[in-house]
Amino acid sequence: MSANAASSKDHKVKEPQPGQPMYGCEHVGRLFNQDQATINMSIQHYKTILRAIFDINPILPQTAKGMDGQVVTSLTPTYLCLQCPSTLTEEDLSKHGNKKSHRFYVESRSGALYCQMCDDIVWDPTFEDLRLKKLGTGSFFGSRKRKHEELFAPDPVKDAPQYISTNTTLATCKANGLRGIYNAGATCYQNVVLQSFLHNPILRNFYLSDGHQSGSCDTPHCLSCAMDDMFQEFYASETTNGYTAANILSGFWISEKKAFENLVANKEQDAHEFFQFMAEELHERNGDGKRPEIGSEHTCNCIIHQTYYGKLQTSTTCQNCGGVTNQAQSFLDLSVPLENLTQKRGKKNLTNGDGVSSARTQNSVTLQECLDEEYIKSDKCEYRCQNCNSVQQARRQTSIKKLPNVLSIQLKRFEFKQGRNDRAQKIETPVQFPLQLNMLPYTTRARTQDLKNDYELQRSCTYDLLCVVVHVGDMDTGHYISYCRVGDQWFAFNDHKVELAQKSDVLNAKAYLLFYIVRSLS
């Protein structure tokens, strides 16, 4: 039988209803006015796509193969081609259409038809009828009514807890806050920090339990109120489209903090400085209102101090009399230099602001080696000893007196050389960091006690990786992305785009900021 011959399996275009157009757009009309084989193929393929979206594992329609051959799983909508088996990201739609002359796609979240020539979702009566039947009854035969008893009769197999557990898919967006943030003009440095906040369980629980009373807050342009709004949007809305952090941007730009005024510009800035700014601002809005003084042992019971703040202890030992002076101070994060360690090993890898590279190698250092340099080894110094009543040679060592619940670490990749020609450089040396980090060797207690058998203390010093912020490219033209862990799964955040990531992607990233959460809370 000819492919064009009529048969009992031929599909029909839905008859027009009064006041309703026959086709979703003129381009769909042209499609349906071709031969019967084209109509059959289009409708049958649309049914197949709807089954893939609504019946099969929901992660499959979200998995696209890019034009470069790379497979990417995204939480933002993908587009399934109506005219071939391809699944495409929004960025690859026009390339695919121009190359294949395919113009119709099905949006992976709703099953709606997208016309590339109209550049819009079109509501075609024929396709929409099939979509609504599939959504309503799970079948394309919506007119075949089943008896009430048949629909609601108990099924011993499907009602079994094991069957339900095996065939249940966890909510991928609403329950976990997985959503991108739009770039509002060189604001990627802000987006990565905001994502680290959104996937921090301590901050999440604080804001979702009305920890900040935004309804009664009378502070204009309050950033904590803006944070509260953002958490509500991410954890109470089903949308996976990008979020516009307008309230945070306006509060940030209007802020009177002079220490961070260089951040208020429409150009790329430092994510670490923005993290410090937000932490200080949220502390003032939710705590005692006092700005922590550098070098002081400032304590506060606000959510920021409970989450990020720890204490360092610097011990200075006089080489003449052996007297020891201890000084404690609070810290928001640990800034770990890379320059000295890479210079010692001859593994320095620098790029300057013009993108010129020098000594590019694939040699790497480890995070533990960087921490050893700062919090295990001591250095020489001179100080005035009170016992000797004179300036003496001394040894100075810094250790961690109190660990925070969430440990933030900055790998100091940016150097600023002062001189006749001030210049900035970026250290590209890879730093290997673990998924689980033992911080016990860097604590003050590890210096004075035998802790080998103190398993409870060791557990309290064990951290799990929560978020990684990465700076890609040169200093002046670079871009920030981040990786965040939700449960046991990692996701990559690139402004409004959210994609599944593998552990290998995370561990191979050239990290700039690392956020670890203590295991008892992770």
Secondary structure, DSSP 8 states (H G I E B T S, - for coil): --TTS--TT--------TTS-SSSSHHHHHHHTS-HHHHHHHHHHHHHHHHHHHTS-TTSTTEEE-TTS-EEEBSS--EEESSSS-EE-GGGHHHHHHHH---EEEETTT--EEETTTTEEE--HHHHHHHHHHHHHSSS-TTS---HHHHH---TTTTSHHHHHHT----SSTTTT---B--SSS-HHHHHHHHHHHT-HHHHHHHHTTSS-GGG---TT-HHHHHHHHHHHHHH----S-B--HHHHHHHHH---GGGGGG-SSS---HHHHHHHHHHHHHHHHS-S----TTS-----SHHHHHH-EEEEEEEEETTT--EEEEEEEES-EEEE-HHHHHHHT---EEETT--EES-----EEHHHHHHHHHT--EEEEEEETTTTEEEEEEEEEEEEE--SEEEEEEE-EEEE-SSS-EEEEE---EE--SEEE-GGGBSHHHHS--TT-HHHHHHTEEEEEEEEEEES-TTT-EEEEEEEETTEEEEEETTEEEEE-HHHHHTS-EEEEEEEEGGG-
